[in-house]
C-alpha cells in the first residue's frame, strides 16, 4: 500500500495555533458510515449523536512539561532538551554505573532519560548541561542513540524530586506544527479534563473537547464513560518515511487498563453495545489489549507498538471521535482503517472546504 495514497492538501492557515476559546466550542464533522453521509455540527451535539448503552473510552494520561531550556557547561551555549522516555534508575544498569554523580563519596539520586537534544552536533557523551529557573537541574550526556536521540542523566543539587523540578521549570512540549512558544495558559489548556496519570509528551487531543457539562449530558442520554491510560510518546509525531505503508513501524508506548475499565469494556462487548474510542491512543490501547487476550480486554500494564492501517480487523472499536491528522501519518492510516481511506479523505476534503481547524488544537470528527 503506497504511503502517497494518504496524502491531502491542507492550507497552512487551517492549522490551529490556538485552542478554541472554550472547551466544547469546537466544530464536529459527523461521518455516518451506514448512510454515507457527512453532517457539520458542534461537539456539544455528541450526546444526541450517540445512543443509550454506548460506552465512551477516554485516555487519562497527563502531559508533563518535557521541554527543558538551558545552557552548556562551561561554554554557556543554549541547549534545548525534550524528554522522550524515562529509563530505569542508573544504579540498576551496569552500563551507566560508572557515571553516577557523587558528593562526599555518596551517590546523588538521578534519573536516566531518552531525550532529543539541540544542538545535537555539540552534545556528545560527557557533555554537561544545566537548566535553571525556580529550580535547577543538572544533566550529563551518556550515550548517542539513533535519530539524534541521547541518553541523558538528570539530577538536582540537593537530591530533591526531579519531577517537581521539571514541573517548575519545564515548558509544555507543543507539537512542531504549532509555530509559537508555549504560554502559561497551555499548561492547563493542553490537558484533557481527565488528565491524572503523569507521563505524556503530547496530549491525547480528541479528549481536549470534553467538559464536565458534556460528560453530564452524555450520562443523561444513557452513555457511560470509562478511562484507560496510554502515555503518548514523541513517536506520535514520527513521520512515515517508508514508501510502503507496511514497512513503517511505530514506537512502543506504555499503557494501563484498570480493573474497572476492563470490566466496562468486556461487558459492552458481551452485550453488543458500541464502544466509542476518544482518540487514536485509546483505540490502540484497547485493540492491543484485545489482540493479546483473544478478543477480551484484560486489566494490567503493557507496551504496544501496534500499527493500525487499512486491512486491520477491529475487535473492540465501534465508533471513533478524533481530531484531524497530518497527511501521510500513521494516525490518518488508523482512521482510514476504521472508516475506509476514500471516505476519510473525502471527509477531510469537506473539512478543508468548510474551513475546519486542523490538528491538536483543532476541531473534531466523529465516525460511527
C-alpha positions as CSV (number, residue, x, y, z in Angstrom):
1,X,0.0,0.0,0.0
2,X,1.5,3.3,-1.1
3,X,2.0,6.0,1.5
4,X,1.1,8.6,-1.1
5,X,-2.4,7.3,-1.1
6,X,-2.9,9.0,2.3
7,X,-1.9,12.5,1.1
8,X,-4.1,15.5,1.0
9,X,-3.7,19.3,0.6
10,X,-4.1,21.4,3.7
11,X,-3.8,25.2,3.5
12,X,-1.4,26.2,6.3
13,X,-3.7,28.8,7.7
14,X,-6.1,26.0,8.8
15,X,-3.5,24.5,11.2
16,X,-4.8,25.7,14.6
17,X,-2.3,27.7,16.5
18,X,-4.6,28.4,19.4
19,X,-7.2,26.3,21.2
20,X,-10.9,27.2,20.8
21,X,-11.9,30.0,23.2
22,X,-13.8,27.5,25.4
23,X,-13.6,23.7,25.8
24,X,-16.6,22.1,24.0
25,X,-16.8,25.0,21.5
26,X,-15.2,23.2,18.6
27,X,-16.9,22.1,15.4
28,X,-17.6,18.5,14.7
29,X,-17.8,16.7,11.4
30,X,-20.0,13.6,11.8
31,X,-19.3,10.8,9.4
32,X,-22.2,8.4,9.2
33,X,-20.8,5.2,7.5
34,X,-24.1,3.4,7.3
35,X,-25.8,6.2,5.2
36,X,-22.6,7.6,3.6
37,X,-23.5,11.0,4.9
38,X,-21.5,13.9,6.3
39,X,-23.0,16.3,8.9
40,X,-21.5,19.6,10.1
41,X,-22.3,20.2,13.7
42,X,-20.7,21.1,17.1
43,X,-19.0,18.9,19.7
44,X,-21.9,19.8,22.1
45,X,-24.2,17.7,19.8
46,X,-22.3,14.5,20.8
47,X,-24.9,13.2,23.3
48,X,-27.6,13.4,20.5
49,X,-25.4,11.5,18.0
50,X,-24.6,8.7,20.4
51,X,-27.2,6.3,21.8
52,X,-28.1,4.9,25.2
53,X,-25.8,2.0,26.1
54,X,-22.8,3.3,24.2
55,X,-19.5,3.2,26.2
56,X,-17.1,6.1,25.7
57,X,-13.5,5.3,26.4
58,X,-11.1,8.2,27.2
59,X,-7.3,8.4,27.9
60,X,-6.5,9.9,31.3
61,X,-2.8,10.4,30.7
62,X,-1.3,13.8,31.8
63,X,1.2,15.8,29.8
64,X,4.3,16.9,31.7
65,X,6.4,19.9,30.8
66,X,9.0,17.8,29.0
67,X,10.9,20.6,27.2
68,X,13.8,21.9,29.1
69,X,15.8,25.1,28.1
70,X,19.2,25.7,29.5
71,X,22.9,26.1,28.7
72,X,26.0,24.0,28.1
73,X,28.7,23.8,30.8
74,X,31.1,25.6,30.8
75,X,30.6,27.4,27.4
76,X,27.2,28.8,28.2
77,X,25.7,27.9,24.8
78,X,22.0,27.5,24.6
79,X,20.6,24.0,24.9
80,X,17.2,22.5,24.4
81,X,16.2,19.1,25.7
82,X,13.0,17.2,25.0
83,X,12.5,14.4,27.4
84,X,11.1,11.4,25.5
85,X,11.1,8.5,27.8
86,X,12.2,7.8,31.4
87,X,14.6,4.8,31.7
88,X,15.4,2.6,34.6
89,X,17.4,4.1,37.5
90,X,21.1,4.3,36.6
91,X,22.2,2.3,39.6
92,X,20.3,-0.7,38.2
93,X,22.1,-0.6,34.8
94,X,25.7,-1.7,34.8
95,X,26.3,0.2,31.5
96,X,26.0,3.5,33.4
97,X,27.1,2.7,36.9
98,X,30.4,4.4,36.4
99,X,28.7,7.7,35.6
100,X,26.8,8.2,38.9
101,X,27.4,11.7,40.3
102,X,28.8,11.7,43.8
103,X,29.1,14.2,46.6
104,X,31.3,13.4,49.6
105,X,31.5,9.8,48.3
106,X,27.7,9.5,48.4
107,X,25.7,8.9,45.2
108,X,23.2,11.6,44.2
109,X,19.8,10.3,43.3
110,X,19.4,10.8,39.5
111,X,17.3,9.6,36.6
112,X,18.1,8.4,33.1
113,X,16.1,9.7,30.2
114,X,16.0,9.2,26.5
115,X,15.9,12.7,25.0
116,X,16.1,14.7,21.9
117,X,18.7,17.5,22.3
118,X,19.7,20.6,20.4
119,X,22.3,21.4,19.2
120,X,22.9,17.7,18.8
121,X,26.2,18.1,17.0
122,X,27.8,19.7,20.1
123,X,26.3,17.4,22.7
124,X,28.4,14.2,22.7
125,X,28.9,11.7,25.6
126,X,30.4,13.5,28.6
127,X,28.9,16.9,27.8
128,X,27.4,18.7,30.8
129,X,24.3,20.9,30.8
130,X,22.3,22.9,33.3
131,X,18.7,24.0,33.3
132,X,17.9,26.8,35.8
133,X,15.0,28.8,36.9
134,X,13.0,28.5,40.1
135,X,14.7,25.1,40.3
136,X,18.0,23.8,38.9
137,X,18.5,20.6,37.0
138,X,21.9,19.2,36.1
139,X,22.5,16.8,33.2
140,X,25.2,14.8,31.5
141,X,25.0,13.1,28.1
142,X,25.9,9.5,28.5
143,X,25.3,8.0,25.1
144,X,24.3,8.8,21.5
145,X,21.4,6.9,20.0
146,X,19.6,6.7,16.7
147,X,17.8,9.6,15.1
148,X,19.5,12.3,17.1
149,X,18.5,10.8,20.4
150,X,20.7,10.8,23.6
151,X,20.7,9.0,26.9
152,X,21.0,11.8,29.5
153,X,21.3,11.6,33.2
154,X,19.5,14.3,35.2
155,X,19.7,15.3,38.9
156,X,19.1,18.2,41.3
157,X,21.7,19.8,43.5
158,X,20.2,18.5,46.8
159,X,18.7,15.3,45.5
160,X,15.2,16.7,45.8
161,X,12.4,15.5,43.5
162,X,13.4,15.7,39.8
163,X,9.7,15.6,38.7
164,X,9.0,18.6,40.9
165,X,12.0,20.4,39.3
166,X,10.8,19.5,35.8
167,X,7.3,20.8,36.6
168,X,8.8,24.0,38.0
169,X,11.0,25.0,35.0
170,X,9.8,22.8,32.1
171,X,7.9,24.0,29.1
172,X,4.8,22.4,27.5
173,X,6.0,20.4,24.5
174,X,3.6,21.8,22.0
175,X,3.6,19.9,18.6
176,X,6.1,21.1,16.0
177,X,3.3,22.4,13.7
178,X,2.3,25.0,16.4
179,X,4.6,27.8,15.4
180,X,4.7,29.8,18.6
181,X,6.3,29.5,22.0
182,X,4.3,27.8,24.8
183,X,2.5,30.1,27.2
184,X,1.3,29.6,30.8
185,X,-2.2,29.0,29.6
186,X,-1.0,26.0,27.6
187,X,-0.2,24.2,30.9
188,X,-3.9,23.8,31.5
189,X,-5.4,24.0,28.0
190,X,-3.1,21.3,26.6
191,X,-4.5,18.9,29.2
192,X,-7.8,17.0,29.0
193,X,-10.2,17.2,31.9
194,X,-9.4,13.5,32.5
195,X,-5.6,14.1,32.9
196,X,-4.4,12.3,36.0
197,X,-1.6,9.9,35.2
198,X,1.6,11.8,34.5
199,X,3.7,10.6,31.6
200,X,2.9,12.0,28.1
201,X,4.9,14.4,25.9
202,X,1.7,15.1,23.9
203,X,-1.9,15.3,24.7
204,X,-4.5,12.8,23.6
205,X,-6.1,15.7,21.7
206,X,-9.5,14.3,21.0
207,X,-10.1,14.4,24.7
208,X,-9.5,18.2,24.8
209,X,-13.1,18.8,23.6
210,X,-14.7,17.4,26.7
211,X,-16.1,19.4,29.5
212,X,-17.8,18.4,32.8
213,X,-21.2,19.5,31.3
214,X,-20.7,17.4,28.2
215,X,-19.9,14.3,30.4
216,X,-23.1,15.1,32.4
217,X,-25.1,15.3,29.2
218,X,-23.8,12.0,28.0
219,X,-24.8,10.4,31.3
220,X,-28.4,11.8,30.9
221,X,-28.6,10.2,27.5
222,X,-27.5,6.8,28.9
223,X,-24.0,6.9,27.6
224,X,-21.3,5.8,30.1
225,X,-17.6,6.8,30.2
226,X,-14.6,4.8,31.3
227,X,-10.8,5.7,31.4
228,X,-7.7,3.9,30.3
229,X,-4.1,5.2,30.3
230,X,-1.7,5.4,27.4
231,X,1.4,7.6,27.8
232,X,1.8,9.4,24.4
233,X,5.4,9.4,23.2
234,X,7.2,11.6,20.7
235,X,6.6,8.8,18.2
236,X,3.1,10.2,17.7
237,X,4.8,12.9,15.5
238,X,7.1,10.4,13.8
239,X,6.7,10.8,10.0
240,X,6.1,7.7,7.9
241,X,9.4,7.7,5.9
242,X,8.8,4.4,4.1
243,X,7.3,4.4,0.7
244,X,5.0,1.4,1.5
245,X,2.7,1.6,4.5
246,X,3.5,-2.0,5.6
247,X,7.2,-1.1,6.0
248,X,6.5,1.5,8.7
249,X,6.9,0.8,12.4
250,X,5.6,2.9,15.3
251,X,7.4,3.4,18.6
252,X,6.2,1.4,21.6
253,X,4.1,3.2,24.2
254,X,3.2,2.1,27.7
255,X,-0.5,1.6,28.6
256,X,-2.5,0.6,31.7
257,X,-6.1,-0.7,31.8
258,X,-7.7,-0.7,35.2
259,X,-9.9,-3.5,36.5
260,X,-12.9,-1.1,36.3
261,X,-12.2,-0.2,32.6
262,X,-11.6,-3.9,31.7
263,X,-15.0,-4.9,33.2
264,X,-16.8,-2.0,31.5
265,X,-15.3,-2.8,28.1
266,X,-15.8,-6.5,28.3
267,X,-19.4,-6.0,29.5
268,X,-20.1,-3.8,26.5
269,X,-18.6,-6.4,24.2
270,X,-20.7,-9.2,25.7
271,X,-23.9,-7.1,25.4
272,X,-23.0,-6.0,21.8
273,X,-23.0,-2.3,22.8
274,X,-20.9,0.2,20.9
275,X,-17.5,1.2,22.3
276,X,-16.6,4.7,21.2
277,X,-12.9,5.5,21.4
278,X,-11.9,9.1,22.1
279,X,-8.8,9.3,20.1
280,X,-6.3,7.1,18.4
281,X,-4.4,6.5,21.6
282,X,-7.4,4.9,23.2
283,X,-8.1,2.9,20.1
284,X,-4.6,1.5,20.0
285,X,-4.8,0.6,23.8
286,X,-8.0,-1.4,23.8
287,X,-7.2,-3.0,20.4
288,X,-3.8,-4.0,21.6
289,X,-5.2,-5.5,24.8
290,X,-7.9,-7.4,22.9
291,X,-5.3,-8.9,20.5
292,X,-3.2,-10.0,23.4
293,X,-6.2,-11.8,25.1
294,X,-8.1,-13.4,22.4
295,X,-10.7,-10.6,21.9
296,X,-11.1,-9.8,25.6
297,X,-9.6,-6.9,27.4
298,X,-7.5,-7.8,30.4
299,X,-6.6,-5.4,33.2
300,X,-2.9,-4.6,33.6
301,X,0.0,-2.8,32.1
302,X,2.0,-3.5,28.9
303,X,3.6,-1.8,26.0
304,X,2.2,-1.6,22.5
305,X,3.8,-0.9,19.1
306,X,0.6,-1.8,17.3
307,X,0.4,-0.1,13.9
308,X,-3.2,0.0,12.6
309,X,-3.7,0.6,8.9
310,X,-6.3,-0.5,6.3
311,X,-6.9,-4.2,6.4
312,X,-6.8,-4.3,10.2
313,X,-9.5,-6.3,11.9
314,X,-11.0,-4.3,14.8
315,X,-12.2,-6.3,17.8
316,X,-13.4,-3.5,20.1
317,X,-13.9,-0.3,18.2
318,X,-17.5,0.7,17.4
319,X,-17.0,4.4,16.9
320,X,-14.2,7.0,16.9
321,X,-14.0,10.6,18.0
322,X,-10.8,12.0,16.7
323,X,-9.1,15.3,15.6
324,X,-7.8,15.8,12.1
325,X,-4.4,14.4,11.4
326,X,-1.3,15.0,9.3
327,X,-1.1,13.9,5.7
328,X,0.7,10.5,5.3
329,X,0.7,10.0,9.0
330,X,0.2,6.7,10.9
331,X,-2.8,8.3,12.7
332,X,-4.5,9.1,9.4
333,X,-3.9,5.5,8.4
334,X,-5.5,4.3,11.6
335,X,-8.7,6.4,11.0
336,X,-8.7,5.1,7.4
337,X,-8.5,1.5,8.6
338,X,-11.8,2.1,10.6
339,X,-13.8,4.2,8.1
340,X,-12.2,3.5,4.7
341,X,-9.5,5.5,3.0
342,X,-11.7,7.1,0.4
343,X,-14.4,8.0,2.9
344,X,-11.9,9.6,5.2
345,X,-10.1,11.6,2.6
346,X,-13.5,12.7,1.3
347,X,-14.4,13.9,4.8
348,X,-11.0,15.7,5.0
349,X,-11.6,17.5,1.7
350,X,-15.0,18.6,3.0
351,X,-13.4,19.8,6.3
352,X,-10.9,21.8,4.3
353,X,-13.6,23.3,2.1
354,X,-15.6,24.2,5.2
355,X,-12.5,25.8,6.9
356,X,-12.3,23.4,9.9
357,X,-9.4,23.9,12.2
358,X,-6.8,21.1,12.0
359,X,-4.5,19.1,14.3
360,X,-4.0,19.2,18.1
361,X,-5.9,22.4,18.9
362,X,-8.3,22.0,16.1
363,X,-11.8,20.6,15.5
364,X,-13.0,17.1,15.7
365,X,-14.5,14.3,13.6
366,X,-17.0,11.6,14.8
367,X,-17.1,8.3,12.9
368,X,-20.0,5.9,13.5
